[in-house]
Amino acid sequence: MKINVRVIPRARKRDVRKQPDGSYKIKVLSPPINGKANREVREIIAREFGVKLSKVRIISGEKAREKTIEIR
């Protein structure tokens, strides 16, 4: 399964919201430095969908706020 995600780094609190278009808006506490925000996004997605962290992979948008994530 592939999902589109909009990430807001350095947020005051973690939050996951499904948007009307089917994408997700994820707020993370981590800054976008050295992949910290990406790791937190993967952890949040894994927890939300009930899968292991190793099953969540960022396909595109590694260095952007708009990401496409694959859940295996």
Backbone as JSON Lines, residues from 0, in Angstrom:
{"i":0,"aa":"M","n":[0.84,-1.17,0.0],"ca":[0.0,0.0,0.0],"c":[0.89,1.24,0.0]}
{"i":1,"aa":"K","n":[0.5,2.24,-0.76],"ca":[1.24,3.5,-0.81],"c":[0.33,4.61,-0.29]}
{"i":2,"aa":"I","n":[0.91,5.5,0.52],"ca":[0.17,6.65,1.02],"c":[0.99,7.92,0.81]}
{"i":3,"aa":"N","n":[0.29,9.02,0.63],"ca":[0.95,10.32,0.52],"c":[0.85,11.0,1.87]}
{"i":4,"aa":"V","n":[1.95,11.64,2.27],"ca":[2.06,12.24,3.6],"c":[2.61,13.65,3.47]}
{"i":5,"aa":"R","n":[2.05,14.56,4.23],"ca":[2.6,15.92,4.39],"c":[3.13,15.99,5.81]}
{"i":6,"aa":"V","n":[4.42,16.29,5.96],"ca":[5.08,16.29,7.27],"c":[5.31,17.72,7.74]}
{"i":7,"aa":"I","n":[5.0,17.96,9.02],"ca":[5.3,19.24,9.65],"c":[6.3,18.95,10.76]}
{"i":8,"aa":"P","n":[7.59,19.26,10.53],"ca":[8.61,19.0,11.55],"c":[8.59,20.09,12.62]}
{"i":9,"aa":"R","n":[9.21,19.8,13.75],"ca":[9.32,20.72,14.89],"c":[7.97,21.23,15.39]}
{"i":10,"aa":"A","n":[6.98,20.34,15.38],"ca":[5.65,20.72,15.89],"c":[5.66,20.68,17.42]}
{"i":11,"aa":"R","n":[4.68,21.31,18.01],"ca":[4.58,21.32,19.47],"c":[4.15,19.96,20.02]}
{"i":12,"aa":"K","n":[3.35,19.23,19.23],"ca":[2.92,17.89,19.65],"c":[2.75,17.0,18.42]}
{"i":13,"aa":"R","n":[2.85,15.7,18.66],"ca":[2.66,14.73,17.57],"c":[1.18,14.64,17.22]}
{"i":14,"aa":"D","n":[0.91,14.51,15.94],"ca":[-0.47,14.4,15.51],"c":[-0.52,13.74,14.13]}
{"i":15,"aa":"V","n":[-1.56,12.94,13.91],"ca":[-1.78,12.3,12.62],"c":[-3.22,12.59,12.23]}
{"i":16,"aa":"R","n":[-3.42,13.16,11.06],"ca":[-4.76,13.46,10.57],"c":[-4.9,12.98,9.13]}
{"i":17,"aa":"K","n":[-6.0,12.28,8.88],"ca":[-6.29,11.88,7.51],"c":[-7.02,13.04,6.83]}
{"i":18,"aa":"Q","n":[-6.56,13.42,5.66],"ca":[-7.11,14.53,4.91],"c":[-8.25,14.04,4.02]}
{"i":19,"aa":"P","n":[-9.14,14.94,3.61],"ca":[-10.27,14.55,2.74],"c":[-9.84,13.88,1.43]}
{"i":20,"aa":"D","n":[-8.65,14.22,0.93],"ca":[-8.18,13.62,-0.32],"c":[-7.54,12.24,-0.12]}
{"i":21,"aa":"G","n":[-7.51,11.73,1.12],"ca":[-6.95,10.41,1.39],"c":[-5.51,10.43,1.85]}
{"i":22,"aa":"S","n":[-4.85,11.58,1.77],"ca":[-3.47,11.68,2.24],"c":[-3.48,11.89,3.75]}
{"i":23,"aa":"Y","n":[-2.28,11.91,4.36],"ca":[-2.15,12.11,5.79],"c":[-1.31,13.34,6.07]}
{"i":24,"aa":"K","n":[-1.64,14.03,7.15],"ca":[-0.85,15.15,7.64],"c":[-0.29,14.71,8.98]}
{"i":25,"aa":"I","n":[1.04,14.69,9.07],"ca":[1.7,14.19,10.28],"c":[2.58,15.28,10.87]}
{"i":26,"aa":"K","n":[2.34,15.59,12.14],"ca":[3.17,16.55,12.86],"c":[4.15,15.76,13.73]}
{"i":27,"aa":"V","n":[5.43,16.1,13.62],"ca":[6.47,15.41,14.4],"c":[7.24,16.43,15.23]}
{"i":28,"aa":"L","n":[7.81,15.97,16.33],"ca":[8.57,16.84,17.22],"c":[10.0,17.06,16.72]}
{"i":29,"aa":"S","n":[10.54,16.09,16.02],"ca":[11.93,16.13,15.58],"c":[12.19,17.17,14.51]}
{"i":30,"aa":"P","n":[13.41,17.71,14.49],"ca":[13.79,18.61,13.4],"c":[14.18,17.81,12.17]}
{"i":31,"aa":"P","n":[14.12,18.43,10.99],"ca":[14.48,17.7,9.76],"c":[15.99,17.68,9.55]}
{"i":32,"aa":"I","n":[16.71,17.16,10.51],"ca":[18.18,17.12,10.46],"c":[18.63,15.67,10.61]}
{"i":33,"aa":"N","n":[19.51,15.23,9.74],"ca":[20.07,13.88,9.79],"c":[19.01,12.77,9.8]}
{"i":34,"aa":"G","n":[17.87,13.02,9.14],"ca":[16.84,12.0,9.03],"c":[16.02,11.76,10.28]}
{"i":35,"aa":"K","n":[16.13,12.61,11.29],"ca":[15.4,12.41,12.54],"c":[13.89,12.5,12.33]}
{"i":36,"aa":"A","n":[13.44,13.49,11.57],"ca":[12.0,13.63,11.31],"c":[11.49,12.46,10.48]}
{"i":37,"aa":"N","n":[12.27,12.0,9.51],"ca":[11.85,10.85,8.68],"c":[11.71,9.6,9.53]}
{"i":38,"aa":"R","n":[12.62,9.39,10.45],"ca":[12.54,8.22,11.33],"c":[11.27,8.3,12.19]}
{"i":39,"aa":"E","n":[11.0,9.48,12.72],"ca":[9.8,9.65,13.54],"c":[8.54,9.42,12.72]}
{"i":40,"aa":"V","n":[8.52,9.89,11.47],"ca":[7.37,9.66,10.59],"c":[7.17,8.17,10.37]}
{"i":41,"aa":"R","n":[8.24,7.45,10.1],"ca":[8.15,6.0,9.9],"c":[7.61,5.3,11.15]}
{"i":42,"aa":"E","n":[8.08,5.73,12.33],"ca":[7.61,5.14,13.59],"c":[6.11,5.39,13.8]}
{"i":43,"aa":"I","n":[5.67,6.61,13.51],"ca":[4.26,6.96,13.67],"c":[3.39,6.15,12.7]}
{"i":44,"aa":"I","n":[3.82,6.05,11.44],"ca":[3.06,5.27,10.44],"c":[2.98,3.8,10.86]}
{"i":45,"aa":"A","n":[4.1,3.24,11.31],"ca":[4.12,1.84,11.73],"c":[3.13,1.62,12.88]}
{"i":46,"aa":"R","n":[3.12,2.52,13.83],"ca":[2.2,2.4,14.97],"c":[0.74,2.55,14.53]}
{"i":47,"aa":"E","n":[0.47,3.52,13.66],"ca":[-0.89,3.77,13.17],"c":[-1.47,2.58,12.41]}
{"i":48,"aa":"F","n":[-0.63,1.94,11.58],"ca":[-1.1,0.84,10.74],"c":[-0.83,-0.53,11.35]}
{"i":49,"aa":"G","n":[-0.21,-0.56,12.52],"ca":[0.02,-1.83,13.21],"c":[1.0,-2.75,12.51]}
{"i":50,"aa":"V","n":[2.07,-2.18,11.94],"ca":[3.09,-2.99,11.28],"c":[4.45,-2.69,11.9]}
{"i":51,"aa":"K","n":[5.43,-3.52,11.59],"ca":[6.78,-3.3,12.07],"c":[7.42,-2.13,11.33]}
{"i":52,"aa":"L","n":[8.37,-1.48,11.99],"ca":[9.07,-0.34,11.4],"c":[9.76,-0.73,10.09]}
{"i":53,"aa":"S","n":[10.26,-1.95,10.02],"ca":[10.97,-2.41,8.83],"c":[10.03,-2.53,7.61]}
{"i":54,"aa":"K","n":[8.73,-2.54,7.83],"ca":[7.76,-2.65,6.74],"c":[7.35,-1.29,6.17]}
{"i":55,"aa":"V","n":[7.86,-0.19,6.76],"ca":[7.52,1.16,6.32],"c":[8.74,1.77,5.64]}
{"i":56,"aa":"R","n":[8.55,2.25,4.38],"ca":[9.68,2.77,3.61],"c":[9.27,4.04,2.89]}
{"i":57,"aa":"I","n":[10.14,5.03,2.94],"ca":[9.89,6.28,2.21],"c":[10.35,6.06,0.77]}
{"i":58,"aa":"I","n":[9.41,6.13,-0.17],"ca":[9.71,5.91,-1.59],"c":[10.24,7.18,-2.22]}
{"i":59,"aa":"S","n":[9.55,8.29,-1.96],"ca":[9.99,9.57,-2.54],"c":[9.76,10.68,-1.53]}
{"i":60,"aa":"G","n":[10.52,11.75,-1.66],"ca":[10.38,12.89,-0.77],"c":[11.24,12.8,0.48]}
{"i":61,"aa":"E","n":[12.34,12.1,0.38],"ca":[13.25,11.92,1.52],"c":[13.65,13.27,2.13]}
{"i":62,"aa":"K","n":[13.82,14.28,1.3],"ca":[14.26,15.59,1.77],"c":[13.18,16.66,1.58]}
{"i":63,"aa":"A","n":[11.93,16.24,1.45],"ca":[10.82,17.18,1.24],"c":[9.72,16.93,2.27]}
{"i":64,"aa":"R","n":[8.83,17.88,2.4],"ca":[7.7,17.71,3.33],"c":[6.64,16.77,2.77]}
{"i":65,"aa":"E","n":[6.51,16.76,1.45],"ca":[5.57,15.86,0.78],"c":[6.28,14.54,0.5]}
{"i":66,"aa":"K","n":[5.76,13.46,1.05],"ca":[6.42,12.16,0.91],"c":[5.43,11.11,0.41]}
{"i":67,"aa":"T","n":[5.96,10.12,-0.26],"ca":[5.18,8.93,-0.61],"c":[5.79,7.79,0.19]}
{"i":68,"aa":"I","n":[4.94,7.11,0.94],"ca":[5.41,6.06,1.84],"c":[4.76,4.73,1.45]}
{"i":69,"aa":"E","n":[5.59,3.69,1.42],"ca":[5.1,2.35,1.12],"c":[5.01,1.55,2.41]}
{"i":70,"aa":"I","n":[3.86,0.9,2.6],"ca":[3.67,0.01,3.74],"c":[3.52,-1.38,3.19]}
{"i":71,"aa":"R","n":[4.45,-2.29,3.57],"ca":[4.4,-3.66,3.06],"c":[3.75,-4.57,4.06]}
